[in-house]
Amino acid sequence: MKIDLHTHSYFSDGAHSPRFVVERARTNGVQQLALTDHDCLDGYLTAKQLALPDAPILIPGVEISTLWDKLEIHVLGLCIDPDHEGLGALLACQQQRRRERLAAINIKLLKAGISGLEQYMSELPSRAPGRAHVAGFLAKNSAARTGKKAIRMLTRNGRFFVNPQWCSMADAVQEIRLAGGIAVLAHPHRYSLTNGRIRKLLEEFCTVGGEGIEVCCSNMTPIQIAQLTSMSQDFQLWVSAGSDFHSSAATWMDIGRIAPVPEAAISKAIWTHPRWQFKQQ
């Protein structure tokens, strides 16, 4: 079965509409798709209304930005109840935190003589504005002529960096579970952590109720996949896979373009989780 359980639309920091995401998944032969926009459900809710013929099964999902040990860690919530009040309140709070961070960044931009961010953001469909949007603005309206240079200006030690104020990892996992969902640690290989630190992260993730780990993502090496698969077994976690698709321009992160879950972990594939079938009905 071909799956992709980690994608984004323009309701967070993706480049395309939910329709585009679903249609591309269908074209690429994906059978189960999770549209997991950052800190909002608008992408999933919009996609759910499309009713496209031969479309993949749509799994309700979200990606929540959290803080763990002063690091930004992303947690996927899969098979969630999109109408759950507690989860909705958490996401609304996250969106407010995003707006406050952008306002603080805008103050720095204005002091540097760069104006127009508010107008630029008002014209975007995103419900979860973030640094990627600011980078797009800077690439068009400042000396940062490329997105990569603009991102560097917004990261730690960058000229326009502002600390995020996300919810805790424990709070995110708790609300995902209360909403009937499965909490999955997203792309652990991208956090620039030693294996020892990743194991510490996984230990705390399990302690607060996390149940899964993303072992297959776009552009991963076989060694990375093997290491994460081994850790999933050590911590008895369900394994997930997703492209983290944002844009068709990034051909190396296309929907469904991910390595299959290794045979050693297929018995713990997240789509065999006891609550998975229930949420599809």
N, C-alpha and C positions, 0 to 999 in steps of 0.2 A: 504493500500500500504506500502511495506517495503522499506525504504530508508536509505541511509547513505551518508551524505553530508559533511564528513570531514575524509579523509584518506590520507595516505602518502606512497610514494614509496622510493626506494633507490636513487632517484634523489634529495631528500632532506635528511631527517634523518630517513627514514624508512629502514627496513631490506630487503625488497623484490622488485622484478621488477614490473613494471606496469601490465605485464601479470598476475603475481601471484595475484595482488590486484583485478583485474577484474575477474579472474577465481574464487577466493575465494568469491567474492561478488555474483557471479552467483550461486555457490554451496550453499551459505547461503540464497538464495532466495531474494536477494536485487533487486529491480526493477529500482531504480534510484540511481546512484552512482556519487559522486564528488571526483575526485582525486585532493587534494588540497595541493600540496607540498609547502614547505616554500619558498617564494620569487623566485619561478621559475615555468615555465609551461611545463617543459620537460616531467614530468610524464604524464600529461594529453595528450600532443601531441603524445607521444609514444602509450598510450593506445588507442587513437582515431584511429590509423592505424591498430589495431589488427583484427577488423572485426570478432570477435568470435561469433559462433552461440549461440542464446538465451542469449546473454550478456545483462546486465542492460543498460538502457539509461545512457549515459555518459554526465554529466553536466560539462562544462568547469569551472574550479575553481582554486583558489590559496589561500594561507594563508600568509599574509604580517605581518612581525614583525614591530611594531611601538613603539614610545615613547609617553606616556601621563603622565604628572605630574611626570616625572622622573622614571616612571614604564614601563616595557615592556608589551605591550598589543598587542594581536594578532587579526587581522581583516581578516575574510574570504571574498573573492570576488567570488560570484557565478553567473553563467550565463554571464560571461564576454566574450567579443570579444577577442580571443587569439591573434589576429593580430593587436590590437590597439597599435599604436606607443607610445603614452604617457605612457601607462601601461608597455609596454616593456622596455621603458627607465627607469622607476622607478625600475623595477625588476633588470635590469642590474646594477643600482646604488646600490641596496641592496646587490647584490652578491659581488660587489666590496667592500662594507663595511664589509661583512663577511670575505673576504680574508684578508683585512687589520687587522681585529680583530684577526684572526688566526696568522698572522705574529707577532702581538704584544704578543700574548700568547706564540708563539714559542720562542721569545727572552727570556721570563721568564723561559721557560723550559730549554733552553740552559744554562742559568746562573745557573740553578740547576743541571746541568750535565745530562740532559735528551735530547738526540738527536734522530732524525729519524722521526719527525712529518711530515716534508715536503714530504718525500718519502712515508710515510704511506698514506697521503692524496692524493697523485698523483695516487695511485692505486685504489681509490674509484670512483664510478660513480657519486657521488653527484655533483650537480651544485650549491648547496647552503650549503657549509660547515659550521658547527657550533660546539658548545660545546659538543654535543652528540658524534661527531666523535672524538674530542680530548679525551673525557672520555674513549672511546673505545681504543684509542691508549695508554692512561695512564694505563688502566687496564691490558694491555698486556706487557707494557714496563717500569713499575715503581713500586714503593712500593704500589701504589693503586691497590690492587688485585681484587677489585670489581668495577663495574660501579658506584654504589652509592657513594662509597668513592671518586672515581675520580670526579664525578659531584660536590661533596662538595668542592673539591679543585679549582673548576672553578666558583663557585658562589660567591656572594658578601662576602667579608672577607676571601675568600679562597686564598690559596697561589698563584694561577695562574689566578686570576680574572682580566678581562679587561672589562671596561665599553663598552656596545654596543653603536653604533651611528646610530640608526635606523631613518627612516623618521618619520615625525609626523603622528599622527592618522588622522588628517585632510587631509594631502597630500595623504595618502593611500585611504581614502574614496573617495576623489575627483577623483582620477585616476580610481578607480573601477567604479564609476558612469559614467565618461566620456567614459569608455569602454563598457557601456551599462549594467553593472553588478549591483548586489545587495550586498551592504556591510553589513556583519553580524558580530557582536561581538562574538568572539570565547570563549568558556568555561569560562564565567565570574566568576564561582564559584572557580576557581583555583588561583585567583590573591591575595588571603589572604587579602581581603578588607572587611571592615565593610559594613553592608547594606547601611549606609549613603554614604559611599565612592563609592559603586557600583552605587547608584542612581546618584551621581554627575558625574561619568563616563558615564552613560547612557544619562544624560542630555546633556553633551558635544558631545557625539557620535551622538545623534539626531540632534543637532545644526549644525554639519558639514556635515550632509546628510546620516548618517547611517540609515539603514532601518530594520535590523533584529537582533535577538539575539538567541544564541544557548541555548535552555532550556533543552535539553536532550543530555547527553553525557555518555560515558561508566563509570560505577562505581559510578553513582550519587545516592544520597538517595532520597526517595520520598519527604522529606522536602525541599531539595535543588531545586528539579524540581518545586515544588509548589511555592516556593519563587520567582524563576526566571519567572515562568509563570505569577505570579501576577504583577511583574515588567514590563513584556512585555505588559500587558494590560494597566498599568498606563502610559506607554510611547507610546502606540499604535504601537508597533513593530511587524513585522512578526516573527514567531517562526521557528527555524530550529533545526535539530537533526543530530548528527554525532558521530561516535565511537572514532574519533581521532586515528584510527588504525595505528600502526607503525610496529608491529611484531607479527607473529603467536605465538611466545613464550609467549607473554602477553595475555593469554587466556581470561582475564577479559576485554580486549579491542578489541574483535574480530569484524570483519566487520558485521554490521547489528545488533550487540548485544547491543541494546539500548532500553530504555523504549519508548513506543509510546508517541507522543505529547498528552498532556491531552485534554480531550473533551472540557474543558472550553476555549481552545485556538485553536481548530482545524480549526475554520473559518479563522484564520490568519496563517495557515500553509504555509510556504514559497513556496511550490510547487503549491499553488493556487494564487501566486502573478501574477498580470497582465502581467508581462514581462517573466514569466517562460515558458509558452507554446510557445511563439514566439522563444525563444532560443533553444527549442528542435527541431524545424523544420529544 
